[in-house]
Amino acid sequence: MRILLVEDEPDLALALRMVLLQARYAVDWAIDLRTARTYLAEAPPDLLILDVMLPEGEDAGFTLAQELRQMGFGRPILFLTARDALDDRVQGLELGADDYLVKPFEMRELLARVRALLRREGQVKQARLQRGPLEVDFTRRRVFWNGHEVFLAEREFALLELMALNPEKTFTLEELLERVFPDASSGYHAVRMCVSRLRNKLSPEAIETVPGGYRLGLS
């Protein structure tokens, strides 16, 4: 499942992203509302983790949540903020947030809340993708090819999941590096190697090379 993290403190954002990646979630990070809106326009995340105070203003997170709910965005929203006043918590929930966690916090508690929100979301969204011989079970994080289960490493599944959730989108090397391999010291080589391993484990046709990058094959 894919999470969009909107947080303007780089140190905290990188730590959160690493914890979520280790928990086998695909994570996009936006440092401001402009970047967040770009990600949201590409594909709705399964969960939005949103700071309240952002470069655009002290209530920018509240504003974004309100806009999204008015536009019909139905995915869970978790506010993660230093705004700890009762009025702030009430306002966040009344604007449509599903949960509100105050900084500082324990990573274990954040992960527990993320899992709870995504379990709830998983009850109402399609949990599988079937595309030709490929089947991806997003809930159980299992992959099948021609009915036979294929065991993928964490980053392999994260890359395949990202493409499977956006089957018509072409991902550039830069996008895949940022979203799936933010800590890779080998740069684009890590992306190319992961694509190669997926093709070896599934089929050369599973990941298609197109002008500008890669996308899910089997169209």
N, C-alpha and C positions, 0 to 999 in steps of 0.2 A: 504494500500500500504506500501511497505517496503523501508526504507531509510538506506543507509550505510553512516555513518558519520566517516570520517577519520580526526582526530584532536588529536594533541599530548599535548594539554593543558588540564589536567584532569578537572579543575574547570569549564572551558568554555564548555568542552564536556558534562559534567554531566548536566549543566544548559540547554544546547541546547537539550540534549536528553529528559529532563523532559518536556520542552516546546513542543517538537514534539510528545511525548507520550500523553500529554494532548490534543493535536490536533488530536489524534486517529490514529497516524501513528505507525507502527512497526519500531523500530530503532535498528540497530546493530552499535556498536562503535568499531573502530579500532584505536589504538594509534600509529601504524606504518604501513609501507608498507607490512611487512610480514603478519600481522594480516589481513590487508585489502585484500590481495590476497587470503587468506584462505576463507574469507567470499565470495569473488567474485567467487571463484571456486565452492562453494556450490550451489549458485543460484544468478543470476544477480539481483541486487536491482532495484526498480522502479526509484530510484534517488540516485545519488552519490554526497554527499557534501564533498568537498575535500580541505584540507589545502594545501598550496604550500610548506611551510617549515616544514619538518618532520625530525625525528631522522636520516633518511638516507641521508639528505642533503637539502640545501636551495632550490633546484629545484625539489625535489623528487616528489611533487604533479604534476608538469608539466610532469615529466617523466612517471608517472603512467597513466595520461590522454592520453598521446601520445601512449603508449603501448596498452591501451584499445581500442582506436579508430582504430589502425592498425589491431587489432584482430577482429574487427567487432562489438564491443560493441556499441549498439545503444541507450542506455538509457540516460536520461539527466544527465549532469554533472554541478554542481554549485561549483565554486571556492569560498572559504571563507577564506580570508587571509589578513594579514597586509601589503602585498606587494601592494602599492597603486600607483606606478609609471605608467605612460601611457604605457610605453613599456611592463611592466608586464601584464597589462590588455589586451593589443593587443596580446601578446604572448599566454596568456591563452585561449582567444577566437579562435585564429588561430590553436591552438592545438586540438580544438574540444569541448571546454566548451560551454554550452548553456547560462551561466550567470556567472557574476563575482561580488562578493560583498566584500567590503573592511571593515576590522575591524578598529575601533569599529563600531557597527551597532545596530539598533533597532530590537528587536525580532519581532515586528509587520511586519517590512519590510521583514525580512527573511521568515516569514510564508507566506506572500503575494507572494514572489518569488517562494517558494516551491509549493504553490497551483497552480500558473500559469504554472510552468514546468510540474507538474503532470497532470493538465488538458490537456495540449498539448500531453503528453505521453498517456493519457487515450483515446485519439481519435484514436490511432493506435494500441492499444493492446486489447486483449480480456478482457472484463470487468466482466465476470461471470465465475463461475465454477459450473458445474453440475456433481454430483457424486451420483448416485442412488437417494434416496429421498432428498438429500441435495443440495441446491442451494445457492451460495454465490454471491451477487452483490457487487463487490469490490468498484465500483465507488460510489454507494449510501449507501454503508455500511449496507446492509440489508441481512438477512438470512431467508431462507425458508426451511421447512421440510414437505415433502409430499404436497407441494403447499401452506402451511399455514405459514405465517410470524411468526418468533420467535424473540423476542426482547432480545438482549444481552447487558450486561453491557460492559463498555469500555474494560476492561482487558479480558473479555470472548471473545469479538470479535477479539481482538488483537491476542489471542492465536489460535483461530480457523483460522483466516486469515493466520497466519504464517504456520500452517499445510496445509491449503488449497493451498497455493502458492507452497508448497513443498510436494505434496501428497505421494511421495514414500519414504520420508526421516523419519528416526526415530530420535526424539529429546530427549536428555537426560534431567533429571531434572535440571542439571546445566545449559544447554543451555536455557531452558524455563525460568528459574529464571533470567538469565542474560538478555535475550531479552525482556521479557514481564513484569517482576517484579523486576527491578533493585533497587527499593526503598522499597521493602517489608521487614519488620522487622521479619516476621514469617518464612522466608526462604522457604524450600521445601513445607511446609504445605500450603503456598499460592498457589503454583502450583497444588498440589493435590486437594485442594478445588475447584479451578477453573475448573479443568478437571471434577470433580464430578458434578459441577453445569451445565456444558455444556452437560454432559450425561443426566442429569435430564431434561434439557430444550429440547434437541434434541432426543437422543436415546442412550442407552448404547453402541450401535454399532458405533456411530459417531466417538468416539475416542478409538483407540485400544491400549491396553497395550501389549507391546512386550518386549523381552529381551533387556535391555538397556534403555527403556523409553517408549515414547508414539509416535503414528503416527496417521494420519487420517485413519479412518476405511473405510468401504464400498468399498474395492478394488475389 
